[in-house]
């Protein structure tokens, strides 16, 4: 069988289908007894799958230990070390290349710091994104070097039964690969603008905001939380729709227009729609998107990193390489990667929020066993070099506190770069989940909030920024699902007929303007690290099926306006905290918000316009008063009052125009 003979129609669209895809389709439909491929009925698909598997499993000699360094050898860029190591196949069991063979690479700067131990992984033929190979002798590790100058490497390669997860395993050095050493020189980055390689790694630095290690800039995020099924994409190898009628695989066809010549693709032009979608989101000025990397048994049931849905100890090299192309492009486009590692339906053996039982697709039933350890390790090994990301333990996570602590600690211990770690939970379970994890009770560095009403956003951000600070470790608090599951961040007025009402019963809900006021500015003025927009299931382009981010085009504009304001006006938000009490709002309701560095800078957001007083009794100095339009952006404007004098409570005056619309007042 020759893979170029196979072209698929129907579920995969009109595109090339690899031998691996045919194998996955055959195995998925074996119970039915037939497979239809390009109009041909193939009987006994298990026989076809067996034939394909045999053809894929031709054993080759082991590699000779050669090491190749590829990528741009520059600071913050992706540097890939590839070892010609032992031959393996994705489905091998003795040894299993994922559990029984372990490559790590120690990368050390000539100064002695940093000194990273980076997990490596099996990479098939080293070109699996293009070839769809399942076997080969290539083993890889990725470094994103912090410093210029000379770096050395030393490869540690061991074998042993369940070496990845068994603390009592006795590893055996695998010759001639173990102990190979070398060095290389790293030059300065040549990137600028939105490219994250011009800024460096995004790090938790002990406060409420992440900071880029290279440029020193502090980070606020705004972008897309939906679709959670982002990776359920027809162009990825081995990707099957578990619920094809309700959640079909995506084509991202609306964003084909946004792909540009020179952008990456794979497999004879695949990937253009998804690459175009990232180009669009970045072009709107947004800087984050999120995705589930595992949802088998969940709402979407179309994303898993394994060779097949239930093969938790065997990973799909070509699919994961294709994911990597997407993630690397996102870094180039200035987009932060929000990894949601699992979802509520299958994060443990609890059905729903409270009940128990067997969930076949859960990893170790929620515990930290071989399945979960391997999964976390593979994600870190393949994608941990990315400069801006967080590991989210799970969407609406229901693992026990002990399980959350164990999983997050494993992520921290395995990740050489100490990326930001968060957890997401149900709106009514925030106290139950978050309070036992505050301070030194976990290695979490933030939270991913969800609520059931966009008008509850501001006070909840204030609650958790203050609670975490009081516990001794300030969290980065982000709002990633604000609003009801039905509506949340709604489409723009006019998109596919949306008029601000429920399409089923014409009940008035809200529009993008309330999202701007209460989700976006409610979060930012609460001291939050930013927002991601979830799309309610009753509205067009919802969280499961969305593949047109233009459905929220104006909302992205409002996000850009907000992010540009903080940057262009040099607002030191990292030194500021919520101070609603100073404007007469001790309950943190939605009448008005204040973010302040008392005595230096005050931001006051007025959702419905008008004016307010500001308590300056403890400050003996003068301030200027300017107004910013959060609907359109632009320069700061002068209102009815130009200056304020401290030492008393003062009235800030009226806006320059549109007094009944939302305004941001800048007092400094």
N, C-alpha and C positions, 0 to 999 in steps of 0.2 A: 504494500500500500504506500502511495506517495502522497504526502500531505497537500501538495499543490493541486491535486485533482479534486479536492473537496471545497465546495463553496456552499454556504448555508443561506437559506431564506427563512422567513417566518420569525421565530423568536429572536434570532440573532441579527435580523436585518439582512440586507444584501451585502455580504462581506465574506472575506476569507475565513474558513474554519480550519483550525489546526488539528493534527492527529490527537493532541491532548484534549481539545474540545470534544471531539467525537467520542473519545474514551469516557469523558465525564458524562456526556449525554447518554451513552449506552448504559453506563452503570446506574444513572439516575432513573432510567426508564426500563431497566431490566425486568422489574416486577410486572410490567405491562406486557412484555413479550415481543414488542415490535418497536422499531424506530423508523421514522420517516425523515429522510434526508434528501433534499432537493428532488422531491417527488418520487424517490425510490423507497420501497418498503424493505427494510432489512430485518429478517427473522432472527430470533435468538440473539439479541444484542449482547448478552454476556459472552457469547462466542466471539463476536466482533471485538468487544473490549479486551478479551483475553489475547486475541491476535495482536491488537495494537500494543497492549502492555508488553507482550513478548518482543515486539519489534523495537520498543523503546528501551528495552532492558539489555541490549547488547553490551557485554562487559568489555571494557577497554583497560589497558594497563594503567597503573597509577601514574600520577604526574611525577616529574623529576625534581620537584622542589624549587623550581624557578619562581622568582618573585618579580612582579611587574607593578610599578607605580603609575597610575593614570590620573587624569584630572589636571586642573590648573594648580600648580604647586604655589599657592598664594594664601596669605592669611585669611582665615574664615571661609575659604573655598573648600569644596568637597575633594578630598584626596582619597583615592581608592587603592588599597593594597590587595593584589590578587596573587594567591599562591596556587601553583600547580601541585595539588595535593592528591590524596587518595581518591580513586574513582568511586562514585556513588550514584545511586538513583533515588529519586524522591520517595519511592515506596519501599526501599530496602528496609529489612527488619533485623538483619544480623550481619553487620551492625546497622542500626538506624542512624543515618548521618545527622539527624537532629537531636537525638537523645544520647547516643553512645559515642559520638565523636565531637570533640570540643576544640575549637580554635579561638584563641585570644591573642591580641597583639598589644604589646606594651609600647606606647609611643611616648618618648621623653624629649623635651626641649633641652638643648645643650646647657642651659642655665640650671637644669634640674627641676624646673617647674614651668609649665605643668608636666605631670607625669600620669598619663592615662592608661588604664587597662581597658581596651575596647573589645567587646565580644565580636567574634567573627561568625560567619554563616556559610552554608553550602550554597553555591551559586550556579550549579549545573555546568553548562558549557561556557559561562561567562558572558553569553549574549542571549540569554533566555527571553528577554523582552521581545526580541526580533525572531528568534528561532523557535520559541516555545519548547525548548529542550527541557527534558526532565532528568537528564543524567549528564555527567561530565566529571572533570577533575578540578574545577575552579572553586576556590574558597576565598572569601573576601572579608575585609574590614574597612570601615570608613572613618576618616579623621577630618575634623574641621579645625585646623590648627589655630590656636590663639595668638601665637607669636611668629614673627619673622625669624629667620636664622636657621641653624642646623637642628634637625630632628633625627633621632635614632629610633629604630624599631627592633623588637625581638619577638619572634613568633613562639607562642606556647601552644603545642598541639598534643592533645591527650585522647586516649580511648579508654572505655570502661562501660559496663552495663549501667544504663540510666545515669550516666555521669552528670548530666545537666541538673538533675533534681535530687540525687541521693547524696546526702552529706557524708554517708559512711563509705561511699564508693572509693576504691583504691585506683586512682588514675595511673595509666601507663603511658609514658612518653612515646609518641608515635614518630619513629625515625623514618626518613631523614628530615622530617618537617619541623620537629621540635627543636628550638634553639637557633633557628636561622635569624641572622641579624643583618642590619644594613642602616643606611642613613640617607637623608635627602635635605635639600635646602628649600626653605619657604620664603617667597618674596612678598612684598606688600600687595594688598588688593588693588585692583585697578577699577573697581566698581564705584558707582555713585547713584544718587537718586533713590528710588524706591527699593532697589536691589538690597536685600538684607545683608549681603556680603560686604556692603559698605558701612555697616553698623556694628556687626559682630553678634555674638551670642546673647540672647535675651535671658536675663537671670533674675532670680529672686534675691533681693538684697536686704531683706529684713524689714521691709515696709509694705505699704499698701499698693505699690506700683512696681512693675518689672522694669529693669534697666538694661540697655544694650551695653555689653562689655567693651565694645570698640569705641563707639561714638560718645558714650555716656548719656545718651538720650533716654528719658523715661518714656514709658509706653502706655498709651490708651488704645483699646481695641474697639472696632465697630465693624460688623459684617454679618455673615449668614450662619445661622444655626441649622437652617433647613437647606436641603433635605438631609435627614439623618441617613438615608439610603444613597448618599452621594456616590459611593463606590459600587453600587449595584448597576454597573455600566456594561452594556452589550459588547464594547470593544475590548474588555479585559478577558484574558484566557480563563476558562473554567468557571465562568460566572453564570449561575443558573437562577431563574426566577422561581422561588419556592411558592409564590402566590401570584402566578402570571396574570390572572384576571384583575386582581386588586392592586398589585404592585408590580407592574411589568418592568423589565430592565430599561434603563435610560439610554437614550441616544444623544441627549443634549443637543438635538437638532437645532433649536432656536439660537444656539450660540455658535453654529458653524460659521456664521458671518463674522465672528470675532476672532477666529483663528487667523494668524498672519504668516506670510511666507517666512520661512526660517524657524518657526516654532517647532517644537518636537512632535514627532509622531512615532508609531511603531507598526510593524506588520503591514507594510504597504499602505500607509496612510491612515491607520487607525488613530483614534484619540483626539481628532480635531475638535469635536463638539465640546468635550470636557476642557481641553486646553483653552478653547475660546471662552468658555464660561469663566475661567479664572482670569483671563485677560479682561473680560467685561467688568468683573467685580473689582479688580485692581484699578481699572480705568475710571471707575466711579469714585475712587478715593478710599475704598474700604481696605481693611488690612487683616481680615481673619475669615476663616470658614471652618466648619466642623463636619465630622463624619464618624460613623460607626465603622470599626474595623472587624467587627464580629457581631452578627445578628441572627445566626441560625436559630430558628425557633421563636424569633421575635416578630415584631410588627411587619418588618419588611421581608425577612427570611431570604436574603439574596446576597449577603456579604459574609465571606469567611476566607481566611488566608490559607486554608488547607487544600490538599489535592482533591478532596471531595468533602461534602458537608460534615460527615461524621468521622473523618480520619484526623483526629486531633493531634496526632504525633508525627504527621507527615505534611510538609509545607510545599505550596505551589510556587516554585522558583520563578516561573515566567510571569505569573499574575503579580507577584510581589515586586518584581523588577518593573513591571508596567505601572504599578502604584508609585514606585519610586520616581519614575519619570514625571508623574503628575506633581509629586511633592517637591521635587527639585525645581520644577518650573514655578511653583508657588513661591518658593524662596526668592527666586529671581524677580518675581512680580511683587514682592513686598508683602506676602500673605503669611500670617501666623497659622500654624496647623493645630487644630483642636482635635486630638485623638480621643474619641470616646470608645473605650476598650470593650464595652459590652452594654447590654441593656437589661431592663428590669425583668423581662420575661425569661431570661436564661442566665442571670448572673449567679444564681445559686439554686438550691433545690426547694426554694420557697415559691409556690405558685401565687403570684400577686404579692401583696404587701405583708401578709401574715401567715398564710397557710404553708404547710410543708408537703413534701412528696418528691418524687423522682423527676428531674428535668434532664432528659438525655443529652441535650446540647450544652448544659452548663459545664464549665471547666472545674473538675474535681468537686462538683456540687457546691461550689462557693469557697472551698478551702484552698490553701496554697499547696498544691500537689504538683505532680509532674506535668499535667496539662497546662495549668496556669503559669507555672514557672517557665515552661518552654515558650508559651505564647508571649509572655512579657519579654523574654530574652530575644525572641525573633523580631519583635517590633523595635526594640532598642537597637539591636545589631544592624538592622536594615535601614532604619529611619532616624535613629537618635542623633546622627550628625547634623540634622536640620537645625538651623540657628534659632528659630522661634517656634516653640511648640509647648503644649502641656499634655500630660498624661492624665486623663479623666478616668477614675476607677470604673465609672459606669453611669449610664443614663438612668435616672430614677432608681438608684442603687439600693438593693435590699440586703446586701451581705451584712453579717453581724459586725459590730465594732471591732471585734478581734480579727475577723477576716479582712476587714478594710485596713486595719493596722498592719497585718501581715503582708498583704498585697502591696501596699504603698511602701513599706520598708524594703521589700524585694526590688521594687522599681528603683528606689533610691540607691540601693546597694549595687544594682546591675548597671545603672545608667552612669557612664563616666562623666557626663556633663551636668548632672544634677538638675535636670529640667524641672520646671514647675509641675506640681502634682495637686490635683483637685478632686472633688467628688460632687456629684449631682444627686438630688433626692426629690421626693414628692414635696409639694408645697406645705402640707400639714405635718410633715415629718422632719422639718428643719431642726428643731430643738433636739429631737430624739437622736438624729444622726450626727449633727455638727458638734454639739456641746461636748460629747466624750472625746472628740478629736482635737479640741483646741489646745493651744500651747504646746508643751512638750509631750502631750499624750499621743502624738502622731507626727509623722514627717510631712504631713500635708502643708502646703504653702498657700492654699487658697480654697475658694469654694465656687461652685458653678450653680447659681441660684435659679429657682423656678417658682412661680407663684400662679394664682388663679385669677388675678385681676391686675391689669396694668397700673391701676391706681394704688396698688400696694407695693410698688417697686421701690420708691424712694426710702420709705421708713425701714424696709427690710435691709437695704444696703447699709443704712446707718447702723442698724442693729448689729450686723455681723462684722462690720469694720470695727465698731467699738468693742464688741465682745471679744474679738480676737486680740485687739490691742491690750485689753485688760488682762487677758490670759498670758501675756508676755511675748506673743509671736504674732504680729500683725499679718493678717491674711490679705491676699489680693482677692477682692470680692467682685465677681463679674455676674451680670444678669444675662443668662443665656436662654431663658425661656420665660418671658414676661407675658402674662395674660392667660386667658382660658385656652384649654386644648382645642376648643372649637374655632376660636378666632385669632387670638394672639396678635402677631404683627400682620395686619391685613394687607391685601393688595392696594395699589393706588386706585383712587377713585377713577372709574371709567375702564379699568382693566377687565376685559371679558364681562363687561356690564356691571361690575361691582359698584354699588351706590351707597355703601355704608350700612347696609342692612343684611340680615341673614337671608340667603337666597331661598331657604325653605319656607319661611313664614313672614318675611319682610320685617322682622323685628329689628329695630335700630340698634346697632352695636357701636362701632367707633370707626375712625378713619386714620389715615397715616399722620394726621395732624395731632391726634391724641397720643399716638405712638411716639412722635417727636417730643412732645411735652413730658409725658409721664414715664416712658421707658428710657429713652435716650438721655434727656436732660435730668430726669429723676435719678438715674444711676450716676451720672457724672457729678452732679451736685451733692450726691450722698457720699462721695469719696470712693466710688467704685472704680474698678480697673477697666470697665468698658461693657459693651453689650454685644450680644449676637441675637439675631432675629429668628424666632420660630414661627412657622406658618401654620395657622389653624386648619384642622382637618375638614371643616365644612366649607372652605373657601377655595378659589382657584389656585392651582400650583401649591398644593399643601405639602406638609412635611414628608410624606411618603413618595409622592409622585412628581414633585417639582423638578423641572429641568429648564425653566425659564426665569432667571433672576431678574429680568426686566419687569416682572410682575410687581416688583417693589422699587421701581426705578427712582421715584421721587424720595422714598425713604432713604435710599443710599445717598442721594444728594444731601439730605439733612445730616446724615452721618459725616459726610465729607466736610460740610460746613463746620460742624462741631470740632472735628479733629484739626482742621486747618486753623480754626480760631486759637486753640491752645498753643499751637506751634508758632503761628505768625505773630501772635501778641506776646510771646515769651512768658506765658503764664506758668509760674512755678507750682503746678498742681501737686507735685510730690511733697511739697512742704505745707500743703493746705488740708484742712479737715472741715467736716460739716459744722456749721455754726448757725443753724436755723434759729437758735435761741436769741441771737443778736437782732433778728428782724421780727421777733414776736411770734415765733412758730415752734414752741418747745415740744409740740406733739409730732413734729415732722410730717404734717399733712401736706396736701398738694397746693395750698394757697400760694406758697412762695418758698424758695430754697436759698440757702446761703452757704458758700464754700469759702473759707477764709484762712489766711495766714495773719492772725490778728495783729493790727498795727502796721501791716505792710500792704496786703492785697485782699480785697473782698470782691467776690462775684455773687451777684444776686439775680436769680432767675425768677421771672414773673410770668407764670403760665397763661394768665389772662390779662396781662398788661397792667396798667395803673401805676401805683407808686407804693412805697412803704417807708418805714422809719428804720434807721440803723443805729444801734447802740454803740457810740464811740466814747462813752464816758471815761474809759480807762486809757484813752489815747490822747496825747497832747501834741497834735500836729495837723497839718492840712492834707487834703486829698483832692485829686481830680475825679470828675464823674463823666463817664462816657457810656454810650449805649451801643450794643451789638445786636444785629438782626439775625436770629437763629433760623429764620425761614429762607433767607437769601444770601447771607454772608455779607462780605464787603467791609469797608473801613468802619472804624468806630465813629459814632456820631455824637453830637452835643445835644443834650436835652434842655429842659427848662432851668436846671441847676448845673453850673459848670464846676463848682468847687464846694467842698465841705470842710468844716473846721471841727476837730475833735474836742473832747472834753464834755460832751453831752450827747443825748440822743437827737439825731438829726433826720430830716426828711430828704430823701434823695431826689425829689422832683419828678417830672413827667417825661415820658419818652418823646423823641423828636417828631414822631408821627404815629399813626395807627395805634392810639392809646389803649385799645381793647384787644390787641394781639400780643403774643408772647414776645418778651424782650429779655436780654441778658445785660445787666448793668455791671460795668467794670469800674471799681473804685480803688485807686492806688496813689 
